Amino acid sequence: MTNRFRVSSTLPRRLEELGLSVGAVLRQAGLPVGLFSQDKIQVSTEEFFALYRGIAEASDDPAFGLKLGTEERVERYDPIKIAALSARSFRDAVQRVARYKQLTCPEEIRLVDRGNECAVQFVWLLAHEREPQLLVDVCFAWIASIARRGSGRPLNPKRVELQQALPHRDIYESHFRCPVKLKAGRNALVFGKADMELPFVTSNADMLAIIAPQLEAELKEQLAQKTFSEQAKGILKQLLAGQRPGIEDLARELRLSTRTLQRRLSAEKVTFQQLVGEARRELAQHYLLHSSLELNETAYLLGYEDSNSFFRAFHQWEGTSPGRWRATHAIAGHAAPQSMGGLSG
């Protein structure tokens, strides 16, 4: 997986419009002063996080990230965002963004359905530290703005869950128009499941017919650089968000018949169950290092029926308990709090 984030060329203009000096931001971030003069602005995960920390340090406005993530001018939307607004429904929009995000950065957007709720979470796949709060604010504000613009109504989350203990809860509650839970086990934007199915008044099949084929072609070219089993495992990680996907689900996502999928996996000497195990193991390691959900929540996100099943599986993989593994492998100064790991936003 390539550790490169593609930074929008419109970001410098947005920062200036909101009253921040681009030079001051880059100095605070410790990044090259000529970063934004490049034709294609690409940075590593560490540099991307540093950039957003620099924005936070250069601004004295606690709502800056929320403002930055709420772009009202559609003409500044990139093709991925336009595809989202052109989607059939809110769920379709988020799923399209999640799919095409692979083109721009090592980040996943996950939808986790549970009961009558659906949580939207951002996962920074190659991060060795917790993401800056301002970056969380930008991502959540952007999702909320797409929901409202696309649905044509004041569509609000049921609640916002934030890991940090922030001093300005009222700012978040005013922006998202819902309760905000601080010191939560995860960063999540939680909507009612019914809201995810709301049709978009901005739905535009003709626009999608123009944009989607190009994005799909780029995605196909990128995925061609991976082995088939690596591609399949990446999709399984997305399907595992609170679900127990079967081989038919994977085949549908890959747009193959079940028989063809089995044949292609056999050619690489791997089984579907082996792929599921590898996906769960890699996700479990990521969750334990990057968030603070309880063990039963982690088990749920990995598709296990109960925490004991997860505990046994983890012990088979690593020869130790999840808690001891995290204590051994936690990155100094950046490990999650003491409760068992879950999913980082």
Secondary structure, DSSP 8 states (H G I E B T S, - for coil): ----EEE-TTHHHHHHHTT--HHHHHHHHT--TTGGGSSSEEE-HHHHHHHHHHHHHH---TTHHHHHT----GGG--HHHHHHHTSSBHHHHHHHHHHHGGGT-SEEEEEEEETTEEEEEEEETT-SS---HHHHHHHHHHHHHHHHHHHTS----SEEE-SS--S-HHHHHHHHTS-EE-S-SS-EEEEEHHHHT-B-TT--HHHHHHHHHHHHHHHHHHHTTS-HHHHHHHHHHHHTSS----HHHHHHHHT--HHHHHHHHHHTT--HHHHHHHHHHHHHHHHHHH----HHHHHHHTT-SSHHHHHHHHHHHHSS-HHHHHHHH--TTT---SS------
